[in-house]
Amino acid sequence: MLLLNIEYIPGKRIEALGMVKGSVVQCKNFGKDFMAGMKTLVGGEIEGYTEMLNEARQIATKRMVDEAIAMEADAVIAIRYASASIMQSAAEICAYGTAVRVIGEA
Protein backbone atom coordinates (compact mmCIF):
# COMPACT_ATOMS: atom_id res chain seq x y z
CA MET A 1 0.00 0.00 0.00
CA LEU A 2 1.43 3.36 -1.06
CA LEU A 3 1.17 5.94 1.74
CA LEU A 4 1.73 9.63 0.93
CA ASN A 5 1.17 12.86 2.80
CA ILE A 6 0.83 14.77 -0.49
CA GLU A 7 -2.55 15.10 -2.19
CA TYR A 8 -1.73 13.24 -5.41
CA ILE A 9 0.37 10.41 -6.78
CA PRO A 10 3.00 11.83 -9.15
CA GLY A 11 2.41 10.73 -12.73
CA LYS A 12 -0.87 8.92 -11.98
CA ARG A 13 -4.57 9.64 -12.40
CA ILE A 14 -6.51 8.59 -9.34
CA GLU A 15 -10.07 8.01 -8.21
CA ALA A 16 -10.93 8.99 -4.64
CA LEU A 17 -12.71 6.20 -2.76
CA GLY A 18 -13.24 7.99 0.54
CA MET A 19 -11.71 8.85 3.86
CA VAL A 20 -10.02 6.15 5.89
CA LYS A 21 -8.86 6.38 9.49
CA GLY A 22 -7.36 4.40 12.30
CA SER A 23 -7.05 5.29 15.94
CA VAL A 24 -5.73 3.91 19.19
CA VAL A 25 -5.66 5.03 22.81
CA GLN A 26 -2.47 3.91 24.48
CA CYS A 27 -0.80 4.32 27.85
CA LYS A 28 2.39 3.23 29.56
CA ASN A 29 2.54 1.03 32.62
CA PHE A 30 2.86 2.55 36.08
CA GLY A 31 6.59 1.80 36.46
CA LYS A 32 7.52 3.57 33.24
CA ASP A 33 5.10 6.41 34.03
CA PHE A 34 6.74 6.90 37.43
CA MET A 35 10.21 7.00 35.86
CA ALA A 36 8.97 9.50 33.27
CA GLY A 37 7.76 11.71 36.09
CA MET A 38 11.20 11.60 37.64
CA LYS A 39 12.75 12.56 34.28
CA THR A 40 10.75 15.81 34.26
CA LEU A 41 12.82 16.96 37.22
CA VAL A 42 16.10 16.86 35.29
CA GLY A 43 14.93 17.42 31.70
CA GLY A 44 15.63 15.57 28.50
CA GLU A 45 13.74 13.13 26.32
CA ILE A 46 11.23 10.87 28.01
CA GLU A 47 12.03 7.76 26.01
CA GLY A 48 9.12 5.73 27.40
CA TYR A 49 6.63 8.22 26.00
CA THR A 50 8.49 8.45 22.69
CA GLU A 51 8.24 4.66 22.38
CA MET A 52 4.58 4.72 23.36
CA LEU A 53 3.70 7.32 20.72
CA ASN A 54 5.73 5.57 18.00
CA GLU A 55 3.94 2.31 18.74
CA ALA A 56 0.57 4.05 18.80
CA ARG A 57 1.25 5.71 15.40
CA GLN A 58 2.15 2.31 13.93
CA ILE A 59 -1.08 0.76 15.21
CA ALA A 60 -3.21 3.69 13.99
CA THR A 61 -1.52 3.58 10.58
CA LYS A 62 -2.12 -0.17 10.25
CA ARG A 63 -5.81 0.27 11.10
CA MET A 64 -6.08 3.03 8.49
CA VAL A 65 -4.39 0.81 5.88
CA ASP A 66 -6.69 -2.10 6.77
CA GLU A 67 -9.69 0.17 6.07
CA ALA A 68 -8.17 1.18 2.72
CA ILE A 69 -7.53 -2.46 1.78
CA ALA A 70 -11.19 -3.25 2.54
CA MET A 71 -12.10 -0.51 0.01
CA GLU A 72 -9.71 -2.10 -2.54
CA ALA A 73 -7.56 1.03 -2.60
CA ASP A 74 -4.10 1.20 -4.15
CA ALA A 75 -2.90 4.04 -1.94
CA VAL A 76 -3.76 6.46 0.83
CA ILE A 77 -2.94 10.10 0.13
CA ALA A 78 -3.08 13.29 2.20
CA ILE A 79 -2.24 11.32 5.36
CA ARG A 80 -2.35 13.28 8.58
CA TYR A 81 -1.88 12.38 12.23
CA ALA A 82 -3.63 13.89 15.22
CA SER A 83 -3.12 13.28 18.91
CA ALA A 84 -4.99 14.10 22.06
CA SER A 85 -4.41 13.53 25.73
CA ILE A 86 -7.19 11.33 27.09
CA MET A 87 -6.04 11.23 30.70
CA GLN A 88 -2.75 11.43 32.51
CA SER A 89 -0.25 9.14 30.70
CA ALA A 90 -2.76 8.05 28.01
CA ALA A 91 -2.95 9.46 24.51
CA GLU A 92 -5.13 8.94 21.47
CA ILE A 93 -3.41 8.85 18.10
CA CYS A 94 -5.49 9.08 14.95
CA ALA A 95 -4.21 8.54 11.39
CA TYR A 96 -6.43 9.58 8.50
CA GLY A 97 -6.25 10.15 4.79
CA THR A 98 -7.98 9.60 1.46
CA ALA A 99 -8.10 6.10 -0.02
CA VAL A 100 -7.55 6.18 -3.78
CA ARG A 101 -7.40 3.80 -6.73
CA VAL A 102 -4.94 4.38 -9.56
CA ILE A 103 -6.88 4.61 -12.85
CA GLY A 104 -4.10 5.41 -15.28
CA GLU A 105 -1.08 7.46 -16.19
CA ALA A 106 -1.29 11.26 -15.98
C-alpha distances in whole Angstrom, upper triangle without the diagonal:
4,6,10,13,15,15,14,12,15,17,15,16,14,15,15,14,15,15,13,14,15,18,20,24,25,28,30,33,36,37,34,35,39,38,36,39,41,39,39,43,42,39,36,32,32,30,29,28,26,24,24,22,20,19,19,16,14,15,15,11,10,13,11,7,10,11,9,8,12,12,10,8,6,5,8,11,14,13,16,18,21,23,27,29,30,33,35,32,29,26,24,20,18,15,14,13,13,10,10,11,12,15,17,18,20
4,7,10,11,12,11,9,12,14,12,14,13,14,14,15,15,15,14,15,16,19,21,25,26,29,31,34,37,38,35,35,39,38,36,39,41,38,39,42,41,38,35,32,32,29,30,28,25,24,25,22,20,20,20,17,15,17,16,12,12,14,12,9,13,14,11,11,15,14,12,9,7,4,6,8,11,11,14,16,20,23,26,29,30,34,35,32,30,27,24,21,18,15,14,12,12,10,10,11,11,14,15,16,17
4,7,9,11,11,10,13,15,14,16,14,15,14,15,15,13,12,13,14,16,19,22,23,26,28,31,35,35,32,33,36,35,33,35,38,35,35,39,38,35,32,29,29,27,27,25,22,22,22,19,17,18,17,14,13,15,13,10,11,13,10,9,12,13,11,12,15,15,14,11,9,6,5,6,9,7,11,13,16,19,23,26,27,30,31,29,27,23,21,17,15,11,11,9,10,9,10,12,13,17,18,18,19
4,5,8,8,8,10,14,13,15,13,15,14,15,15,14,13,14,15,18,21,24,25,28,29,33,36,37,33,33,37,36,33,36,38,35,35,39,38,34,31,28,29,27,28,26,23,23,23,20,18,19,19,15,15,17,15,12,14,16,13,12,16,16,13,15,18,17,17,13,11,8,6,5,6,6,9,12,16,19,23,26,28,31,32,30,27,24,22,18,16,12,11,9,10,10,11,13,13,17,18,17,17
4,7,9,10,12,16,15,17,15,16,15,16,15,14,13,14,15,17,20,23,24,27,28,32,35,36,32,32,36,35,32,34,36,34,33,37,36,32,30,27,27,26,27,24,22,22,22,19,17,19,18,14,15,17,15,12,15,17,13,14,17,17,15,18,20,19,19,16,15,11,8,6,4,5,7,10,13,17,20,24,26,29,30,28,26,22,20,16,14,11,10,8,10,12,13,16,16,19,20,20,19
4,6,8,9,13,13,14,13,15,14,16,16,15,15,16,18,21,23,26,27,30,32,36,39,40,36,36,39,38,35,37,40,37,36,40,39,35,33,30,31,30,30,28,25,26,26,23,21,23,22,18,19,21,19,16,19,20,16,16,20,19,17,19,22,20,20,16,15,11,10,6,5,7,10,13,16,20,23,27,29,32,33,32,30,26,23,20,18,14,13,10,10,12,12,15,15,18,18,17,16
4,7,9,12,12,12,10,12,11,14,13,13,14,16,19,21,24,27,29,32,34,38,41,42,39,38,42,41,38,40,42,40,39,42,42,38,36,33,33,33,33,30,28,29,28,25,24,25,24,20,21,23,20,17,20,20,17,17,20,18,16,19,21,18,19,15,14,11,9,6,5,8,11,15,17,21,24,28,30,33,35,34,31,27,25,21,18,15,13,9,9,11,10,13,13,16,16,16,14
4,6,9,8,8,8,10,10,13,14,14,16,18,21,23,27,30,31,34,37,40,43,44,41,41,44,43,40,43,45,42,42,45,45,41,38,35,36,35,35,33,30,31,31,27,26,27,26,22,23,24,22,19,21,21,18,17,20,19,16,18,21,18,18,14,12,10,9,6,8,11,14,18,21,24,28,31,33,36,38,36,34,30,27,24,21,18,15,12,10,11,9,11,10,13,13,12,11
4,6,6,8,8,11,12,14,16,16,17,19,21,24,27,31,32,35,37,41,44,45,41,41,45,44,41,44,46,43,43,46,45,42,39,36,36,35,36,33,31,31,31,28,26,27,26,23,22,24,22,19,20,21,18,17,20,19,16,17,20,18,17,13,11,9,10,8,10,12,16,19,23,26,30,33,35,38,39,38,35,31,29,25,23,19,17,13,12,12,9,10,9,11,11,10,9
4,6,9,10,14,15,18,19,20,21,23,25,28,31,34,35,38,40,43,46,47,43,44,47,46,43,45,48,45,44,48,47,43,40,37,38,37,38,36,32,33,33,30,28,29,29,25,25,27,25,22,23,25,22,20,23,23,19,21,24,22,20,16,14,12,13,11,13,15,19,22,25,29,32,36,38,41,42,40,38,34,32,28,26,22,20,17,15,15,13,13,11,13,11,9,8
4,7,10,14,16,19,21,22,23,25,28,31,34,37,38,41,43,46,49,50,47,47,50,49,46,49,51,48,48,51,50,47,44,41,42,40,41,39,36,36,37,34,31,33,32,29,28,30,28,25,26,27,24,22,25,25,21,22,25,22,20,17,14,14,15,14,16,19,22,25,29,32,36,39,41,44,46,44,41,38,35,31,29,25,23,20,18,17,14,13,10,11,9,6,5
4,6,10,12,15,18,19,20,23,26,29,32,35,37,40,42,45,49,50,46,46,50,49,46,49,51,48,48,52,51,47,44,41,42,40,41,39,36,36,36,33,31,32,31,28,27,28,27,23,24,25,22,20,23,22,18,19,22,19,17,14,11,11,13,12,15,18,21,24,28,31,35,38,40,43,45,43,40,37,34,30,27,24,21,18,15,14,11,10,7,7,6,4,5
4,7,10,13,16,18,19,23,25,29,32,36,37,41,43,46,50,51,48,48,51,51,48,50,53,50,49,53,52,49,46,43,43,42,42,40,37,37,37,34,32,33,32,29,28,29,27,24,25,25,22,20,23,21,18,19,21,18,16,13,12,12,14,13,15,18,21,25,28,32,35,38,40,43,45,43,40,37,34,31,27,24,21,17,14,13,10,9,6,6,5,6,5
4,6,9,12,14,16,19,22,25,29,32,34,38,40,44,47,48,45,45,49,48,45,48,50,48,47,51,51,47,44,41,41,40,40,38,35,35,35,32,30,31,29,26,26,26,24,21,22,22,19,17,19,18,14,16,17,14,13,10,9,9,11,10,13,16,19,22,25,29,32,35,37,40,42,41,38,34,31,28,24,21,18,14,11,10,6,6,5,5,7,9,9
4,6,9,12,14,18,21,24,28,31,34,37,40,43,46,48,45,45,49,49,46,48,51,48,48,52,52,48,45,42,42,41,41,38,36,36,35,32,31,31,29,26,26,26,24,21,22,21,18,17,18,16,13,15,16,12,12,9,10,10,11,11,14,16,19,22,25,28,31,35,36,39,42,40,37,34,30,27,24,20,17,14,10,9,5,5,6,7,10,12,12
4,6,9,11,15,18,21,25,28,31,34,37,40,43,45,42,42,46,46,43,45,48,46,45,49,49,45,43,40,40,38,38,35,34,33,32,29,28,29,27,24,24,24,21,19,20,19,15,15,16,14,11,14,14,11,11,9,10,10,9,9,11,13,16,19,22,25,28,31,32,36,38,37,34,30,27,24,20,17,14,11,7,6,4,7,9,10,13,15,15
4,7,9,13,16,20,23,27,29,33,36,39,42,44,41,41,45,45,42,44,47,45,45,49,49,46,43,40,39,38,37,35,33,33,31,29,28,27,25,23,23,22,19,18,18,17,13,13,14,11,9,11,11,7,9,7,10,10,10,11,13,14,17,19,22,25,27,31,31,34,37,36,32,29,26,23,19,17,13,11,7,5,5,7,10,12,15,18,18
4,7,10,14,17,21,24,27,30,33,36,39,41,39,38,42,42,40,41,45,43,42,46,46,43,41,38,37,36,35,32,31,31,29,26,26,26,23,21,21,20,17,16,17,15,12,13,14,10,9,12,12,9,11,10,12,11,10,11,12,12,15,17,19,22,24,27,27,31,34,33,29,26,22,20,16,14,11,8,6,6,7,10,14,15,18,21,21
4,7,10,13,17,20,23,27,30,33,36,38,36,35,38,39,36,38,41,39,38,42,43,39,37,34,33,32,32,29,28,28,26,23,23,23,20,18,18,18,14,13,15,13,9,11,12,9,9,12,12,10,13,11,13,12,9,10,10,10,11,13,15,18,20,24,24,28,30,29,26,22,19,16,13,11,7,6,4,6,9,12,16,18,21,23,23
4,7,11,14,18,20,24,27,30,33,35,33,32,36,36,33,35,39,37,36,40,41,38,35,32,31,30,29,26,25,25,23,20,20,19,17,15,15,14,11,10,11,9,6,8,9,6,6,10,10,9,12,10,13,11,8,10,11,9,11,12,14,16,19,22,22,26,28,27,23,20,17,14,11,8,6,6,6,6,10,13,16,19,22,24,24
4,7,10,14,16,20,23,26,29,31,29,28,32,33,30,32,35,33,33,37,37,34,32,29,28,27,25,23,22,21,19,17,17,16,13,12,13,11,8,8,9,7,4,8,9,7,9,12,12,12,15,13,15,13,10,12,12,9,10,10,11,13,15,18,18,22,24,23,20,16,13,10,7,5,4,7,9,10,13,16,20,22,25,27,27
4,7,11,13,17,20,23,26,28,26,25,29,30,27,29,32,31,31,34,35,32,30,27,25,24,22,20,19,19,16,14,14,13,10,9,10,8,5,6,7,5,4,8,9,8,10,13,13,14,16,15,17,15,12,14,14,11,11,10,11,12,14,17,16,20,22,20,17,14,10,8,6,5,6,10,12,12,16,19,22,25,28,29,30
4,7,10,13,17,20,23,25,23,22,26,26,24,26,29,28,28,31,32,30,28,25,23,22,20,17,17,17,14,12,13,12,8,8,10,8,5,8,9,7,8,11,12,11,14,16,16,18,20,19,21,18,16,17,16,13,12,10,9,9,11,13,13,16,18,17,13,10,7,6,4,6,9,12,15,16,20,23,26,29,31,33,33
4,6,10,13,16,19,21,19,19,22,23,21,23,26,25,25,29,30,28,26,23,20,19,17,15,15,14,11,10,12,10,6,8,10,7,6,10,10,9,11,14,14,14,17,19,19,21,23,22,24,21,19,20,20,16,15,12,11,10,11,12,11,14,16,14,10,8,6,6,7,9,12,16,19,19,23,26,29,32,35,36,36
4,7,11,13,16,19,17,16,19,21,19,20,23,23,23,26,28,26,24,21,19,18,15,13,15,14,10,10,12,11,7,10,12,10,9,13,14,13,14,17,18,18,21,22,23,24,27,26,27,25,22,23,22,19,17,13,12,9,9,9,8,10,12,10,7,5,4,6,9,12,15,19,22,23,27,30,32,36,38,39,40
4,7,10,13,15,13,12,16,17,15,17,20,20,20,24,25,23,22,19,16,15,12,10,12,11,7,8,11,9,6,10,12,10,11,14,15,14,16,19,19,20,23,24,25,27,29,28,29,26,24,25,24,21,18,15,14,11,11,10,9,10,11,8,5,6,6,8,11,14,17,21,24,25,29,32,34,38,40,41,41
4,7,9,12,10,9,12,14,12,14,17,17,17,21,22,21,20,17,14,13,10,9,11,11,7,9,12,10,9,13,14,13,14,17,18,18,20,23,23,24,26,28,28,30,32,31,32,30,27,28,27,24,21,18,16,13,12,10,10,9,9,6,4,7,9,11,15,17,21,24,28,29,32,35,38,41,43,44,44
4,7,8,6,6,10,11,10,12,15,15,16,19,20,19,18,15,12,11,7,7,11,9,7,10,12,11,11,14,16,15,17,19,20,20,23,25,25,27,29,30,31,33,35,34,34,32,30,31,30,26,24,20,19,16,15,13,13,12,10,7,7,10,12,14,18,20,24,27,31,32,35,38,40,43,45,46,46
4,6,6,6,9,10,11,12,15,15,17,20,21,21,20,18,14,13,10,11,14,12,10,14,16,14,14,18,19,18,20,23,23,23,26,28,28,29,32,33,33,36,37,37,37,35,33,34,33,30,27,24,23,19,18,16,15,13,12,9,10,13,16,18,21,24,27,31,34,35,38,41,43,47,49,49,50
4,6,5,6,9,10,10,12,14,16,18,20,20,20,18,14,15,11,12,16,15,13,16,19,17,18,21,22,21,23,26,26,27,29,31,31,33,35,36,37,39,41,40,41,38,36,37,36,32,30,26,25,21,20,17,16,14,11,9,11,15,18,20,24,26,30,33,37,38,41,44,46,50,52,53,53
4,5,5,6,9,10,11,13,15,16,18,18,18,17,13,13,10,12,15,14,14,17,19,18,19,22,23,23,25,27,28,28,31,33,33,35,37,38,39,41,42,42,42,40,37,38,37,34,31,28,26,23,22,19,19,17,14,12,14,17,20,22,26,28,32,35,39,40,43,45,48,51,53,54,54
4,5,5,6,9,10,10,13,15,16,16,15,13,10,9,6,9,12,11,10,14,15,15,16,19,20,20,22,24,25,26,28,30,31,32,34,35,37,39,40,39,39,37,34,35,34,31,28,25,24,20,20,17,18,16,13,10,12,15,18,19,23,25,29,32,36,37,40,43,45,48,50,50,51
4,5,5,6,9,10,11,13,15,15,15,13,10,11,8,8,12,12,11,13,16,16,16,19,21,21,22,25,26,26,28,30,31,32,34,36,37,39,40,39,40,37,34,35,34,30,27,24,22,19,17,14,15,13,9,7,10,13,16,18,22,25,28,32,35,37,40,43,45,48,50,51,51
4,5,5,6,9,10,12,14,15,15,15,11,13,10,12,15,15,14,17,20,19,20,23,24,24,26,28,29,30,32,34,35,36,38,40,41,43,44,43,43,41,38,39,37,34,31,27,25,22,21,17,18,15,12,10,13,16,20,22,26,28,32,35,39,40,44,46,48,52,54,54,54
4,5,5,6,9,10,11,12,13,12,9,10,9,11,13,14,14,16,18,19,20,22,24,24,26,28,29,30,32,34,35,36,38,40,41,43,44,43,43,40,38,38,37,33,31,27,26,22,22,19,20,18,14,12,15,18,21,22,26,28,32,35,39,40,43,46,48,52,53,53,53
4,5,5,7,9,10,10,10,9,6,8,7,8,11,12,12,14,16,17,18,20,22,22,24,26,27,28,30,32,33,34,36,38,39,41,42,40,40,38,35,35,34,30,27,24,22,19,18,16,17,15,12,10,13,15,18,20,23,26,29,32,36,38,41,44,45,49,50,51,50
4,5,5,7,10,10,12,12,9,12,11,11,14,15,15,16,19,20,20,23,25,25,26,28,30,31,32,34,35,37,38,40,41,43,45,43,43,40,37,38,36,32,29,26,24,20,19,16,17,15,11,10,14,16,20,21,25,28,31,34,38,40,43,46,48,52,53,53,53
4,5,6,8,9,11,12,10,12,12,13,16,17,17,19,21,22,23,25,27,28,29,31,33,33,35,37,38,40,41,43,44,46,47,46,46,43,40,40,38,35,32,29,27,24,23,20,21,19,15,14,17,19,23,25,28,31,34,37,41,43,46,49,50,54,55,55,55
4,5,6,6,7,8,7,10,10,11,13,15,16,17,19,21,21,23,25,26,27,29,31,32,33,35,37,38,40,41,43,44,46,44,43,40,38,38,36,33,30,26,25,22,22,19,21,19,16,14,17,19,22,23,27,29,32,35,39,41,44,47,48,52,53,53,52
4,6,5,8,9,8,12,12,12,14,16,17,17,20,22,22,23,26,27,27,29,32,32,33,35,37,38,40,42,43,44,46,44,44,40,38,37,35,32,29,26,24,21,20,18,20,18,14,13,17,18,22,23,26,28,32,34,38,40,43,46,48,52,53,52,52
4,6,9,12,11,15,15,16,17,20,20,21,23,25,26,27,30,31,31,33,35,36,37,39,41,42,43,45,47,48,50,47,47,44,41,41,39,36,33,29,28,25,24,21,23,21,17,17,20,22,25,26,30,32,35,38,42,44,47,50,52,55,56,56,55
4,7,10,11,14,15,16,17,19,21,21,23,25,26,27,29,31,32,33,35,37,37,39,41,42,44,45,47,48,50,47,47,44,41,41,38,36,33,30,28,26,25,23,25,23,20,19,22,23,27,27,31,32,36,38,42,44,47,50,51,55,56,55,54
4,7,8,12,14,14,14,17,18,19,20,23,23,24,27,28,29,30,33,34,34,36,38,40,40,42,44,45,46,44,44,40,38,37,35,32,29,26,25,23,22,21,23,22,19,17,20,21,24,24,28,29,32,35,39,41,43,46,48,51,52,51,51
4,6,9,12,12,12,15,16,16,18,20,21,22,24,26,27,28,30,32,32,34,36,37,38,40,42,43,44,41,41,37,35,34,32,30,27,24,23,21,22,20,23,22,19,17,20,20,23,23,26,27,30,33,36,38,41,44,45,48,49,48,48
4,6,9,9,8,11,13,13,14,16,18,18,20,22,23,24,26,28,29,30,32,34,34,36,38,39,40,38,37,34,32,31,29,26,24,21,21,18,19,18,21,20,18,15,17,17,20,20,23,24,27,30,33,35,38,40,41,45,46,45,45
4,6,6,6,9,10,11,13,15,16,17,19,20,21,23,25,26,27,29,31,32,33,35,37,38,39,37,37,34,31,31,30,26,24,21,20,17,18,16,18,17,15,12,14,15,18,18,21,23,26,29,33,34,37,40,41,45,46,46,46
4,5,5,6,8,10,10,12,14,15,17,18,20,21,23,24,26,27,29,30,32,33,35,36,37,35,35,32,30,30,29,25,23,20,20,18,19,17,20,19,17,13,15,15,18,17,21,22,26,28,32,33,36,38,40,43,44,44,44
4,5,5,6,9,10,11,12,14,16,17,18,20,21,23,24,26,27,29,30,32,33,35,36,35,35,32,30,30,29,25,23,20,19,17,17,16,17,16,14,11,12,13,16,16,19,21,25,28,31,32,35,38,40,43,45,45,45
4,5,5,6,8,10,10,12,14,15,16,18,20,21,22,24,26,27,28,30,32,33,34,33,33,30,27,28,26,23,20,17,16,13,14,12,14,14,12,8,10,10,13,13,16,18,22,25,29,30,33,36,38,41,43,43,43
4,5,5,6,9,10,11,12,14,15,16,18,20,21,23,24,26,27,29,30,32,33,31,31,27,25,25,24,21,18,15,15,13,15,14,17,17,15,12,12,12,14,13,16,17,21,23,27,28,31,34,35,39,40,40,40
4,6,5,6,8,10,11,12,14,15,17,19,20,21,23,25,26,27,29,31,31,30,29,27,25,25,25,21,19,16,17,15,16,16,17,18,16,13,13,12,14,13,16,17,21,23,27,28,31,33,35,38,40,40,40
4,6,5,6,9,10,11,12,14,16,17,18,20,21,23,25,26,27,29,30,29,29,26,24,25,24,20,18,15,15,12,13,13,14,14,14,10,9,9,11,10,14,15,19,22,26,27,30,32,34,38,40,40,40
4,5,5,6,9,10,10,12,14,15,16,18,20,21,22,24,26,27,28,27,27,24,21,22,21,17,15,11,11,9,11,11,13,14,14,11,10,8,9,8,11,12,16,19,23,24,27,30,32,35,37,37,37
4,5,5,6,9,10,11,12,14,15,16,18,20,21,22,25,26,27,25,25,22,20,20,20,16,15,12,13,12,14,15,17,18,18,14,13,12,12,10,12,12,16,18,22,23,26,28,30,33,35,35,35
4,5,5,6,9,10,11,13,14,15,17,19,20,21,23,25,26,24,24,22,20,21,21,17,16,13,14,13,15,16,17,18,18,14,13,11,12,10,12,13,16,19,22,23,26,28,30,33,35,36,36
4,5,5,6,8,10,11,12,14,15,17,19,20,21,23,24,23,24,21,19,20,19,16,14,11,11,10,12,13,13,15,16,13,11,9,8,6,9,10,14,17,20,21,24,27,29,33,34,35,36
4,5,5,6,9,10,10,12,14,15,16,18,20,21,22,21,21,18,15,16,16,12,11,8,10,9,12,14,15,18,18,16,13,11,9,6,8,7,11,14,17,18,21,24,26,29,31,32,32
4,6,5,6,9,10,10,12,14,15,16,18,20,21,19,19,17,15,17,17,13,13,11,13,13,16,18,18,21,21,18,16,14,12,10,10,9,12,15,18,18,21,23,25,28,30,31,31
4,5,5,6,9,10,11,13,14,15,17,19,20,19,20,18,16,18,18,14,14,12,13,13,15,17,17,19,20,18,15,13,11,9,9,9,12,15,18,18,21,23,25,29,31,32,33
4,5,5,6,9,10,11,13,14,16,17,19,17,18,16,13,15,15,12,11,9,10,11,13,15,16,19,20,18,15,12,9,7,6,6,9,12,15,15,18,21,24,27,29,30,31
4,5,5,6,9,10,11,12,14,15,16,15,15,13,10,12,13,9,10,9,12,13,16,18,19,22,23,21,18,15,13,9,8,6,8,10,13,13,16,18,20,24,26,27,28
4,5,5,6,9,10,10,12,14,15,14,15,13,12,14,16,12,14,13,15,16,19,21,21,24,25,23,20,17,15,12,11,9,11,12,14,13,16,18,21,24,26,28,29
4,5,5,6,9,10,11,13,14,14,15,14,12,15,16,13,14,13,14,15,18,20,19,22,24,22,19,17,14,11,10,8,10,12,14,13,16,18,21,24,27,29,30
4,5,5,6,9,10,11,13,11,13,11,9,11,12,10,11,11,13,15,18,20,20,24,26,24,20,18,14,12,9,7,7,8,10,9,13,15,18,21,24,26,26
4,5,5,6,9,10,10,9,10,9,8,11,13,11,13,13,16,18,21,24,24,27,29,27,23,21,18,15,12,9,9,10,10,9,12,13,16,19,22,23,24
4,5,5,6,9,10,10,12,11,11,14,16,14,16,16,18,20,22,25,24,27,29,27,24,21,18,16,14,12,12,12,13,11,13,15,18,21,23,25,27
4,5,5,7,9,9,12,11,10,13,15,13,15,16,18,19,22,24,24,27,30,28,24,22,18,16,13,11,10,11,11,9,12,13,17,20,23,25,26
4,5,5,6,5,8,8,7,11,13,12,15,16,18,21,23,26,26,30,32,30,27,24,21,18,15,12,10,9,9,6,8,10,13,16,19,21,22
4,5,5,6,8,9,10,13,16,15,18,19,22,24,26,29,29,32,34,32,29,26,23,20,18,15,14,13,12,9,10,11,13,16,19,22,23
4,5,8,11,12,12,16,18,17,20,21,23,25,27,29,29,32,34,33,29,27,23,21,18,16,15,14,13,10,12,12,16,18,21,24,26
4,5,9,10,11,14,17,16,19,20,23,25,27,30,30,33,36,34,31,28,24,22,19,17,14,13,11,8,9,9,13,15,18,21,23
4,7,9,11,14,17,17,20,22,25,27,30,33,33,36,38,36,33,30,27,24,21,18,16,15,12,9,9,8,11,13,16,19,21
4,6,7,11,14,14,17,20,22,25,28,31,31,35,37,35,32,29,25,23,19,16,14,12,9,6,5,5,8,11,14,16,18
4,7,10,14,14,18,20,23,26,29,32,33,36,38,36,33,30,27,24,21,17,15,13,11,8,6,5,6,10,12,14,16
4,6,10,10,14,16,20,23,26,29,30,34,35,33,30,27,24,21,18,14,12,10,8,6,5,7,8,12,13,15,16
4,7,7,10,13,16,19,23,26,27,30,32,30,27,24,21,17,14,11,9,6,5,4,6,9,11,14,16,17,18
4,5,9,12,16,19,22,26,27,31,32,31,28,24,21,18,15,11,9,6,5,7,7,10,11,15,16,17,16
4,6,10,13,17,20,24,25,29,30,29,26,23,20,17,14,10,8,5,6,9,10,14,15,18,19,19,18
4,7,10,14,17,21,22,26,27,26,23,19,17,13,10,7,6,4,7,10,12,15,17,20,22,22,21
4,7,10,14,17,19,23,24,23,20,16,14,11,8,6,6,6,10,13,15,19,20,24,25,25,25
4,7,10,14,16,19,20,19,16,13,10,7,6,5,7,9,13,15,18,22,23,27,28,29,28
4,7,11,13,16,17,17,14,10,8,6,5,7,8,11,15,18,21,24,27,30,32,32,31
4,7,9,12,14,13,11,7,5,5,6,9,12,15,18,21,24,28,30,33,35,36,35
4,6,9,11,11,9,6,5,7,9,12,14,18,21,24,27,31,33,36,38,39,38
4,6,7,8,6,4,6,9,12,15,18,21,25,27,31,34,36,40,42,42,42
4,7,8,6,5,6,10,12,16,19,22,26,28,31,35,37,41,43,44,43
4,6,5,7,10,13,16,20,22,26,29,31,35,38,41,44,46,47,47
4,6,8,12,15,18,21,24,28,32,33,37,40,43,46,48,49,49
4,7,10,13,17,20,23,27,30,32,35,38,41,44,46,47,47
4,7,10,13,17,20,24,27,29,32,35,38,41,43,44,44
4,6,10,13,16,20,24,25,29,32,35,38,40,41,41
4,7,10,13,17,20,22,26,29,31,35,37,38,38
4,7,10,14,17,19,22,26,28,31,34,34,34
4,7,10,14,15,19,22,25,28,30,31,31
4,7,11,12,16,19,21,25,27,28,28
4,7,9,13,16,19,22,24,25,25
4,7,10,13,16,19,21,22,21
4,6,10,13,15,18,19,19
4,7,10,13,16,18,18
4,7,9,12,14,15
4,6,9,12,13
4,6,8,10
4,7,9
4,7
4
